């Protein structure tokens, strides 16, 4: 299927939101003392950046559900190839950090995962959840194709309550897969029902209002965490905030954003090209090794956070990180993708012939 420029633009926006969220989470709030020492405007702005991560992830899984629900066969070939490349690259960065003296048990484990199991080893939780979702999606699609609108909605509602919400509350080890399936189902429902999209202004207002509420709740949750107290009030604040943000706000925001971009008419090969690169941008900027290099060694986010014009600098930094990673991914895509694809295919065929199977991956 030919890529649509409006959906690729949505991917770009979602990735920018994710990078901004990582600036807050892995940058400023990697040390809560740094966040607490900032002025109120900088603290609030940082907390307002964080919801973008959950929204961006939700949007990506919704796009997957929207376009894959009608397919009988789904391939994760390109995802695996790109992940293997960045797994090797980030593993090498980890080795260099160890040579410099940054040795820990976690770093050694991360290096082994990067080299030996980048796809399913947990280096990037999104990749692991996406691959598992890809494996179960044909069965899921077959079931969804045989149910009516009312039952489909009941399935979405039941999964939201008993799997997604309860999974978030209990923080079980399968929650990331539950999150993936939740938004896959929402995307699939929007595709199958094909309801009227409504006016754009309603989605803009709905997203803006919900995002503001999300940011406010996130700020109070961050304040409770940074206080470092174990009182019942703080624990209830953090717990309730997580439930409301993930189970209510993120869903509303993701749906509003998704349905808004469905109505945008745009035709741009440049946007399509950039949108095709967002997965590589994600892998490069958020590996266990590159995230510290980017936010603390290159950006020096602690110094940025102490400045009065931090909000503007944070937005510019987010864009710069996106563009820098895009340029690297463009080089990989132009000069390395085909050789790597041939190499991976050759290895796969050899393994397949040895195990006596021949299936598309």
C-alpha positions in Angstrom: 0.0 0.0 0.0 1.3 3.4 -0.9 2.2 5.6 2.1 -0.1 8.5 2.7 1.5 11.9 3.4 -1.0 12.8 6.1 -0.3 9.6 8.0 3.4 10.1 7.6 3.0 13.6 8.9 1.2 12.2 11.9 4.1 9.8 12.5 6.5 12.7 12.4 4.4 14.7 15.0 4.1 11.6 17.2 7.9 11.0 17.1 8.6 14.7 18.0 6.2 14.3 21.0 8.1 11.1 22.0 11.5 12.8 21.8 10.2 15.7 23.8 8.9 13.3 26.4 12.3 11.6 26.6 14.0 15.0 27.0 11.9 15.3 30.2 12.0 11.7 31.4 15.6 10.6 30.5 17.0 14.1 30.6 15.7 16.5 33.2 14.0 13.9 35.5 16.7 11.3 35.4 17.7 13.2 38.5 14.7 14.5 40.5 16.9 16.9 42.3 17.6 18.7 39.0 13.8 18.9 38.3 13.0 20.2 41.8 15.7 22.9 41.6 14.2 24.5 38.5 11.9 27.4 38.6 8.1 26.8 38.5 7.8 27.6 34.7 10.5 25.1 33.8 9.1 22.4 36.1 5.6 22.8 34.7 6.9 22.8 31.1 8.9 19.7 31.7 5.9 17.9 33.1 3.8 19.1 30.1 6.3 17.4 27.8 6.0 14.0 29.4 2.4 13.1 28.1 3.7 13.2 24.6 5.5 9.9 24.9 2.3 8.0 25.8 0.3 9.7 23.1 3.0 9.1 20.4 3.2 5.4 21.2 -0.6 5.1 21.2 -0.7 6.8 17.8 1.8 4.4 16.3 -0.1 1.3 17.4 -3.4 2.9 16.2 -1.8 3.4 12.8 -0.8 -0.2 12.8 -4.3 -1.4 13.7 -5.9 1.0 11.2 -3.9 -0.3 8.2 -3.3 -3.9 9.2 -6.7 -5.0 10.4 -7.8 -6.0 6.9 -4.6 -7.9 6.1 -4.4 -11.7 6.3 -0.6 -11.7 6.4 1.7 -9.1 8.1 5.4 -8.9 7.7 7.9 -7.6 10.3 10.8 -8.0 7.9 11.9 -4.4 7.7 11.4 -3.8 11.4 13.7 -6.7 12.3 16.4 -5.6 9.8 16.5 -2.0 11.1 16.4 -3.2 14.7 19.4 -5.6 14.2 21.4 -2.7 12.6 20.8 -0.3 15.5 21.2 -3.1 18.0 24.7 -3.7 16.7 25.4 0.1 16.5 24.2 0.8 20.1 26.1 -2.3 21.3 29.3 -0.9 19.9 28.6 2.4 21.7 28.1 0.5 24.9 31.5 -1.2 24.4 33.1 2.2 23.9 31.6 3.4 27.1 33.0 0.4 29.0 36.4 1.1 27.5 36.1 4.6 28.9 35.5 3.1 32.4 31.7 3.2 32.6 31.3 -0.4 33.7 28.2 -1.9 35.4 26.3 -5.1 35.5 23.3 -3.4 33.7 25.5 -2.0 31.0 27.0 -5.4 30.3 23.6 -7.0 30.1 22.4 -4.3 27.8 25.4 -4.9 25.5 24.6 -8.6 25.3 21.0 -7.8 24.5 22.0 -5.3 21.8 24.3 -7.8 20.1 22.5 -11.1 20.6 18.8 -10.3 20.9 18.0 -6.7 19.9 14.5 -7.5 18.7 13.1 -9.6 21.6 15.7 -8.9 24.3 14.0 -5.8 25.7 16.5 -3.2 24.4 13.5 -1.3 23.0 10.2 -2.3 24.6 8.3 -0.9 21.7 10.0 -3.3 19.3 9.3 -6.3 21.4 5.7 -5.4 21.8 5.3 -4.6 18.1 6.8 -8.0 17.0 4.5 -9.9 19.4 1.6 -7.8 18.1 2.6 -8.7 14.6 2.6 -12.4 15.5 -0.9 -12.4 16.9 -2.5 -9.9 14.5 -3.5 -12.4 11.8 -5.5 -14.4 14.4 -6.8 -11.1 15.9 -7.8 -9.8 12.5 -9.7 -13.0 11.6 -11.7 -12.8 14.8 -12.5 -9.1 14.3 -13.6 -9.6 10.7 -16.4 -11.9 11.9 -18.0 -9.7 14.5 -20.4 -6.8 14.2 -20.1 -3.2 15.3 -21.7 -3.6 18.7 -19.7 -6.7 19.6 -16.5 -5.0 18.3 -17.1 -2.1 20.6 -17.8 -4.4 23.6 -14.5 -6.2 22.9 -12.6 -2.8 22.9 -14.4 -1.8 26.1 -13.7 -5.1 27.8 -10.1 -5.1 26.8 -9.8 -1.5 28.0 -11.1 -2.4 31.5 -9.8 -5.8 32.2 -6.5 -5.8 30.3 -5.3 -2.3 29.7 -6.5 -0.5 32.8 -6.0 -3.4 35.2 -2.6 -4.1 33.6 -1.6 -0.5 34.2 -2.7 -0.7 37.8 -0.9 -3.9 38.5 2.1 -3.0 36.4 2.5 -6.6 35.2 5.2 -7.8 32.9 2.8 -8.0 29.9 1.5 -4.5 30.1 3.4 -3.2 27.1 1.9 -5.9 24.9 -1.5 -5.1 26.4 -1.0 -1.4 25.6 -0.1 -2.4 22.0 -3.2 -4.5 21.6 -5.4 -1.8 23.2 -4.5 0.8 20.6 -4.4 -1.7 17.8 -8.0 -2.5 18.6 -8.9 1.2 18.6 -7.2 1.8 15.3 -8.9 -1.3 13.9 -12.3 -0.2 15.1 -11.9 3.2 13.5 -11.1 1.5 10.2 -13.8 -1.1 10.3 -16.7 1.2 11.3 -15.7 4.0 8.9 -17.9 6.5 10.8 -18.1 10.2 9.9 -15.0 12.1 11.0 -16.7 15.2 12.2 -15.3 18.7 12.2 -11.6 19.3 12.7 -12.1 22.0 15.3 -13.7 19.6 17.6 -10.7 17.3 17.6 -8.3 20.3 18.0 -10.3 21.5 21.0 -10.6 18.0 22.4 -6.9 17.4 22.1 -5.9 20.8 23.5 -8.2 20.6 26.5 -7.3 17.0 27.4 -3.6 17.7 27.0 -3.8 20.6 29.4 -5.6 18.5 31.9 -3.0 15.7 31.3 -0.1 18.1 31.9 -1.6 19.5 35.1 -2.2 16.0 36.5 1.3 15.0 35.4 2.8 18.0 37.2 1.2 17.1 40.5 2.3 13.5 40.1 5.9 14.7 39.4 5.8 17.0 42.5 4.7 14.1 44.6 7.5 11.8 43.3 10.2 14.5 43.7 9.1 15.1 47.3 10.5 11.7 48.1 7.9 11.1 50.8 6.1 7.8 51.3 3.0 9.2 52.8 -0.4 7.8 51.8 -1.4 11.1 50.1 1.6 11.1 47.8 1.2 7.4 46.9 -2.5 7.9 46.1 -1.6 11.0 44.0 0.9 9.1 41.9 -1.3 6.0 41.6 -4.4 7.9 40.6 -2.5 10.1 38.2 -1.1 7.1 36.4 -4.6 5.6 36.0 -6.2 8.7 34.8 -3.4 9.7 32.4 -3.0 6.2 30.7 -6.6 5.0 30.9 -8.4 8.2 30.0 -6.4 11.1 28.8 -4.0 9.3 26.5 -6.8 7.5 24.7 -8.8 10.7 24.1 -5.8 12.6 22.9 -4.6 9.8 20.6 -8.1 9.4 19.0 -8.5 13.2 18.5 -5.0 13.5 16.9 -5.5 10.4 14.7 -9.0 11.5 13.4 -7.7 15.0 12.9 -4.9 13.9 10.6 -7.2 11.6 8.7 -8.9 14.7 7.4 -5.7 16.5 6.3 -5.3 16.5 2.5 -1.6 16.7 1.7 0.7 15.3 -1.0 4.4 15.6 -0.3 7.1 13.0 -1.1 9.4 14.8 1.4 7.0 14.1 4.2 6.6 10.5 3.1 10.4 10.1 3.1 10.9 11.6 6.5 7.9 9.6 7.9 9.5 6.4 6.7 12.5 7.2 8.8 10.8 7.7 12.2 11.3 4.1 13.4 15.1 4.4 12.9 15.0 7.8 14.7 13.3 6.2 17.6 15.9 3.3 17.8 18.8 5.7 17.5 17.9 8.3 20.1 16.4 5.9 22.8 18.7 3.0 23.2 20.1 2.2 26.7 23.4 3.8 25.7 22.6 6.6 23.3 20.0 8.3 25.5 22.6 9.3 28.1 25.0 10.4 25.4 22.4 12.6 23.8 20.8 14.2 26.8 23.7 14.5 29.2 26.9 14.5 27.1 25.8 16.3 24.0 22.8 18.4 24.9 23.8 18.9 28.6 20.2 19.2 29.6 21.0 20.1 33.2 22.6 23.4 32.0 19.7 24.0 29.6 17.2 23.4 32.3 18.7 26.1 34.5 18.2 28.8 31.9 15.2 31.2 31.8 14.5 30.5 28.2 14.5 26.7 28.7 11.0 26.1 27.2 12.1 27.5 23.9 15.5 25.8 24.0 13.8 22.5 24.9 11.6 22.7 21.8 14.5 23.6 19.6 16.6 20.7 21.1 13.8 18.3 20.4 13.7 19.3 16.7 17.5 19.2 16.5 17.6 15.7 17.9 14.9 14.6 15.4 16.8 16.1 12.5 20.2 14.8 13.5 18.8 11.2 13.9 17.0 11.6 10.6 20.2 12.5 8.8 21.9 9.4 10.2 18.9 7.2 9.3 18.9 8.7 5.8 22.5 7.7 5.3 21.7 4.2 6.6 18.7 3.9 4.4 20.6 5.1 1.3 23.9 3.2 1.6 23.4 0.4 4.0 19.8 -0.9 3.9 20.1 -3.0 0.7 23.4 -4.7 1.7 21.9 -5.4 5.2 18.7 -6.7 3.7 20.6 -9.1 1.5 22.7 -10.3 4.4 19.7 -10.8 6.7 17.8 -12.6 3.9 20.8 -14.9 3.3 21.0 -15.8 7.0 17.3 -16.4 7.2 17.3 -18.7 4.2 20.2 -20.7 5.6 18.5 -21.1 8.9 15.2 -21.9 7.1 16.8 -24.6 5.0 18.5 -26.1 8.1 15.2 -26.1 10.0 13.3 -27.2 6.9 10.8 -24.3 6.7 10.2 -21.5 4.3 7.9 -18.8 5.7 8.0 -15.0 5.2 9.1 -13.1 8.3 
